[in-house]
Amino acid sequence: MQFYDQARWKDDEGEAYEPLLSEKKSREEPIEDAPLPDDLTRDSLELPDLSEPELARHYTRLSQMNYGVEQGPFPLGSCTMKYNPKFTEDVAALEAGAVHPDRREETVQGTLAMLAGLQDYLGRIGGMDAVTLQPPAGAAGEYTGLLIARAYHDHNDDDRSEVIIPDTAHGTNFASAALAGFDVVELPSGDDGRVDSEALNAAVGDDTAALMLTNPNTLGLFEREISEIADIVHEAGGLLYYDGANLNALLGRARPGDMGFDIMHYNVHKTFATPHGGGGPGAGPVGVVETLEPFLPDPHVREADGDYELYEPEHSIGKVHGFQGNWLVLVKAYAYIARLGDPGLADASAKAVLNANYLASRIDYEIPFEPFHHEFVASAGDQDAGDAAKRMLDYGVHPPTTKWPEIVAEALMTEPTEIENRETLDQLAAAFEAVAEEADETLAAAPHRTTARRIDQATAARSPRLSWQALDQE
Ligand SMILES: *Cc1c(COP(=O)(O)O)cnc(C)c1O
C-alpha cells in the first residue's frame, strides 16, 4: 500500500504557510514603460508586481498542499470527479483568443456551429428536443428549468405553486425550487429507497407544477416504476424534471426523455469531464421537450438554411447568463463527447457501474440499498462518517461524500467513476478497510499527513474570504 505525506510549506513556527501574492515582495523597480497611453491605464487595481516564475511557484506550492484528481482517486459520490483529459484544453486554447462575444453572427459561424453541435449532442444523450447552453452550473440549470416550468404553466393560465422533491434529492433541488418561488413538498422515500407511488399519489394535485427526480437516485438505485411515476405527475398536469447532474450510469444506455421527463439539466463539469470545483466556471445546460422549446432562454442558437443564427424563442424566460454561457467549458465538453462518440460514452457508463460494484465488493462497510449503479452509499456504522472520511486522506485517497443522503446512517457516498483501473480501485478498497478497523480516537484526530488538518468548514462555507481585499478589510 502506498502512503502519503502532503507537501507542507511552513513558516518559522512550523505552521503551513504560503504567503499571499500581495504579501510577496514586489519587484524593486516597477515597470514604468507600459506601452499604453496614460488615459488607458490605472493604478487603482493594486496588482502585485511579480515575475512569472514567482507566480508559477506560488500556484504550484498551493496545489502541492491540496489534494486533486491528478494525485489520486477522488470518489466523491454524486460529484463525479473525473479526470479532465488534457486534449480538451488544447482544443479550448485553439478557440480561446479567436472570438469576442459581441461579434456579428456571420463572422462566427464556426462558433455557433459548435454550440449548435453541443446542443444536438446533449439532446441526443438525454432524449430532449432542444437544449440551452446558457446556465453556468447545475443549480443554475435547475433554476432555469423551473423558470421554464413556471412560464409554461403561466402561459396556460394554470396557477401551480408546488414542486415535489424526494427526501434523498440533492440539496440544490430544494433551494432552486424555493428560489424560483415554489413551495417545496418533500416526498418521503419508500422502504426500498425509491419513490413510493402511494406517497406520490397523495402528494400530487392541482397545485403540482413539477416533480424533480434523479434516476438512478442518489442511492444509486434505478426507479423501476419510472413510467408509472411519469403518468401520475402528467395526469395531475405537472411536469417531470430530471436532475441530470450526474449521467454516468445512463450514458449511451438510457435516456431521461424516453422515461417521460420534460425538462432536465446536465452538468458538463461532472459527466463530460470539464474542470470541476473551486466554484467553477462550469456549465449546466438544460434540455426540454418540444412543447417547452418556446420558453427557452434568449438568445438561442439554431440552424437555418445551412447558416447558424441567434434568435429569441417566442415566450422566452429571458437571459440567465451573459452571452452563450461559459463558452470555453462548453468547448471542452464538445471535444470530450466528440472524441468518445457513441461507443465511448456507452463504455464510460459500463465501466462506471462496474467500478462502483467492484469497489463495493471489496469493502466491509454495510451497503443497505442495492442493486446500485455508478455509485453506492455505504454506512460507517458506529463510526462517525466525517471522521472516517478525514482519515482516508492519510492513506492518499480522497474521501467519499459524507452524511448524505440522510436515509443511510453515517453515509459514505462513493463514486469511483470509470477512470480508475483495478490497481487504483484496490488501493481505494485498502484505504476503506484500514479505516474501518481504526479506533474512534484515531479517526477523530485525523488527518495527520495533510497540510491543513481540521478546518472550520462551516465558517469557510458561510463567510468565505475569496480575495486578499476581503482579508484586508477585516
Ligand atoms: C452537483 C449536483 C447538483 C448541482 O450542481 P452544481 O453545478 O454544483 O450547481 C445538482 N444535483 C446533483 C444530483 C448533483 O450531484
The ligand as an SDF file (V2000), in Angstrom:
LIG
                    3D

 15 15  0  0  0  0  0  0  0  0999 V2000
  -23.6860   18.5130   -8.2480 C   0  0  0  0  0  0  0  0  0  0  0  0
  -25.1300   18.2600   -8.2650 C   0  0  0  0  0  0  0  0  0  0  0  0
  -26.0270   19.3210   -8.4570 C   0  0  0  0  0  0  0  0  0  0  0  0
  -25.6060   20.7870   -8.5150 C   0  0  0  0  0  0  0  0  0  0  0  0
  -24.6520   21.1010   -9.4800 O   0  0  0  0  0  0  0  0  0  0  0  0
  -23.7140   22.3990   -9.3090 P   0  0  0  0  0  0  0  0  0  0  0  0
  -23.0120   22.5480  -10.6140 O   0  0  0  0  0  0  0  0  0  0  0  0
  -22.7940   22.0920   -8.1710 O   0  0  0  0  0  0  0  0  0  0  0  0
  -24.5890   23.5770   -9.0190 O   0  0  0  0  0  0  0  0  0  0  0  0
  -27.3690   19.0040   -8.5310 C   0  0  0  0  0  0  0  0  0  0  0  0
  -27.8060   17.7360   -8.4130 N   0  0  0  0  0  0  0  0  0  0  0  0
  -26.9610   16.6930   -8.2190 C   0  0  0  0  0  0  0  0  0  0  0  0
  -27.5170   15.2940   -8.1210 C   0  0  0  0  0  0  0  0  0  0  0  0
  -25.6000   16.9130   -8.1310 C   0  0  0  0  0  0  0  0  0  0  0  0
  -24.7550   15.8970   -7.9230 O   0  0  0  0  0  0  0  0  0  0  0  0
  1  2  1  0
  2  3  1  0
  2 14  2  0
  3  4  1  0
  3 10  2  0
  4  5  1  0
  5  6  1  0
  6  7  2  0
  6  8  1  0
  6  9  1  0
 10 11  1  0
 11 12  2  0
 12 13  1  0
 12 14  1  0
 14 15  1  0
M  END
$$$$
